[in-house]
Amino acid sequence: MRSKRLPLLLYLASAREAHHTAVAPALAAGAERAGWAFELYYDDLRGGRHFGGGDPDTAAHGQAAGSLVAGGRHVDQLLWLATAYELFALGDPDSILWPAVEAAGGEALVRSLDPAEVFAAAFDRLGQPLPSTALVLDASPQGNLKLVVAPYLYPAFFVGEPALGMDVRGGEHVRRDLERLGVEEFRGLYLEPARAAQFSDGLDWLDGDAAGKTYASLTASVANRHAAWGRGVLLGDPDLVAAQLPKACRLRLLPLYGRPQTAALERATELVANGEEPVYGRQYDDQDFFTLARLGRGLQVVDPTPPLDAAHRVRERIPDPPRPLWDTEPGDAQLEEWANEGTVLVTLLFWSGMLRELDCLPRLIDLVAATGLRGGLVITTATIEYAAGSSLPLLAVPPERGGVFGLLEPLLGCTGHGVAAETLLPAGSLASSLRSAQSTSADRLPAGIAPRGWWPLLDAPLVAHRSRRIEWRSRRPIVRFTARAPLERSRDDVLAHASGDLRSRVGRAVRGSKLEMFFEARRPFDDSRPGSIDEAVAEAVCAAGFSYMWSKASFGRPRVVFRRGEFVALPFTAGNWDGWSPFYTAAAPVDVTSAERRLLRAGRPGWLATTIDSPLWTLPGELLEHGTGLFRIAELVARGGRTGRLINVTPHVVARYARLLDERRLERRDG
């Protein structure tokens, strides 16, 4: 018998519409009081590209807005919600999701941009009385730093008495319409005095001012004010926070942001450390992963785009595999034979563990199905919880039926819930997080495909490394230059500085020319490399029940770097030090073939393993430009390298092989 569907209030708007950051939290709070779920979707120009950090205001238009609408299957995701929810939609009459709402049998409450019409329809359907107070926000840039404040003020709608919301730019007609609904008091939050003074008939109360504040100081102040309400943290720029409002409300996430974001984290250390794992948001740069680790938290990266938060409740059944996983792997006798012959095994690990990277899953699964590649898929619990409709069940379906069972092995990454520099986590926090993640995985995945391996961001402390100004990478010389340190400043300041700076003018001349491919900014981790493995990290992974792990230590050497009984830690042996992020990745087929030559020349058994940073290749916008390059790497590995002498296996088989080789090494030493 089908369970009763939960009612869901769906707010549709444009990301550039004036009132949405004031209307949405009022609707979310009303839905919560009524016991309904809440979701929103903002139409926007989206590039479908990987946004790796920095100030989104200075990115190309659409670059930081998340996945493409068609490639990200935004309409399909709404239809999936209808399997678990009864939809009640309202808002922008031009929203692209209205046809999907109708197809899903949803009810249209009102198609209007007018806040009063939206509130009247919503609160009537929710069965809630209309509040007599309205909070007046400002979603336009304020102060010397042009701060967009309104998206960070949503906690105010969940504490104290119920309230409606409007933007200060709404004018007299919006005020009058709200008064006709029964609003008697208008309270301003963080409004510039000049704008507050211009509000029709004045404000009854004004609290807060953005003047003289940075994003870090303002958001830390807001978060600390509402600490009693909060349970976790949402870390990000205004567009990101506005789009992730449903998640923030459901999980009671307090908003923080800074340029860089470490400035905000340092002002709210207690809130972060005492909050729930993980922190949601996106990195300003990878130093966020280090700062959060010291506070005992990982970061689960999201974009201002689906997956829709309500999808966490949509549970798609993942079938039991048709046979034990052992039946898809070579037996112990085969491993012994390969070791005797000096065989080198090869595998790829596809990092795709963030919520913003769910769009990668169908492309990766298709890649494996099309090439016959054997490799690993690095995920987190968020991948499992939000992956309804993302092809995840195909991990348990045999290739002869179109799936990738036995070809693509799931592994858990980092804290299991998010990303952090694991070696910096406080004692006990990694083990606790991994046990929690293992429990979630066991609840959602059949035993036949439960993760047995673990992938780290950084399981070894970084040590100093002297990098060269000119180096060779993927068969071309790269000249590195030092970029300026990030400052918290407005987009206008950035552009004005760039336009009048000689160095910037030279840079613009190089960009867009054939010379651009030979220049690259000096990266944050160019002068560092992983040292020896942190045994405390390895012990925590072993204690969490994994049978093996990968390590950033001892790169290039196919030799076990830590062992505890049957548990082994294995180094990567191919790829380049990323530099932007602290891990090794493959960027071209030559990264595989160069390691192939080195390992085969040694004449000893071993393994060739490297990570593929999937969002750089398989997010919808990236796929259009880079997809064929990834296909060439996968095809090369699947056929055994350039020589055909490599044997392509899953990461678990490499771990078994490593144990065998380590036991032989120990026997020779003892003998």
Sequence and secondary structure as in RCSB ss.txt:
>XXXX:A:sequence
MRSKRLPLLLYLASAREAHHTAVAPALAAGAERAGWAFELYYDDLRGGRHFGGGDPDTAAHGQAAGSLVAGGRHV
DQLLWLATAYELFALGDPDSILWPAVEAAGGEALVRSLDPAEVFAAAFDRLGQPLPSTALVLDASPQGNLKLVVA
PYLYPAFFVGEPALGMDVRGGEHVRRDLERLGVEEFRGLYLEPARAAQFSDGLDWLDGDAAGKTYASLTASVANR
HAAWGRGVLLGDPDLVAAQLPKACRLRLLPLYGRPQTAALERATELVANGEEPVYGRQYDDQDFFTLARLGRGLQ
VVDPTPPLDAAHRVRERIPDPPRPLWDTEPGDAQLEEWANEGTVLVTLLFWSGMLRELDCLPRLIDLVAATGLRG
GLVITTATIEYAAGSSLPLLAVPPERGGVFGLLEPLLGCTGHGVAAETLLPAGSLASSLRSAQSTSADRLPAGIA
PRGWWPLLDAPLVAHRSRRIEWRSRRPIVRFTARAPLERSRDDVLAHASGDLRSRVGRAVRGSKLEMFFEARRPF
DDSRPGSIDEAVAEAVCAAGFSYMWSKASFGRPRVVFRRGEFVALPFTAGNWDGWSPFYTAAAPVDVTSAERRLL
RAGRPGWLATTIDSPLWTLPGELLEHGTGLFRIAELVARGGRTGRLINVTPHVVARYARLLDERRLERRDG
>XXXX:A:secstr
     EEEEEEEEETT TTHHHHHHHHHHHHHHHT EEEEEEE         SS GGGS TTTTS S TTTTTHH
HHHHHHTTTEEEEEEE TT TTHHHHHHTT EEEEE S HHHHHHHHHHHHT    SEEEEE  S BTTTTB  G
GGGGGGGTSSS  EEEEGGGHHHHHHHHHHTT  EEEEES  HHHHHHSTT  SEEE   TT  HHHHHHHHHHH
TTTT SEEEE  HHHHHHTHHHHHHHTEEEE  SSTHHHHHHSHHHHHHS S EEE  SSTHHHHHHHHTT  EE
E  SS S GGGGG        SS GGGGS  HHHHHHHHHHT EEEEEEEE  SGGGTTHHHHHHHHHHHH   E
EEEE HHHHHT TTTTGGGGGS GGGT  TTTEEEEEETTSSSB  GGGS TTHHHHHHHHHHHHHHHHS GGG 
  EEE S SS EEE    SEEEETTEEEEEE         HHHHHHHHHH HHHHHHHHHTTSGGGGGEEE  TT
TTEEE S  HHHHHHHHHTT SEEEESTTTT  S SEEETTEEEEE  SSEE SSSSSEE  SHHHHHHHHHHHH
HHTS EEEEEEEETHHHHSHHHHHHHHHHHHHHHHHHHTTTTTS SEE  HHHHHHHHHHHHHHHHHHHH 
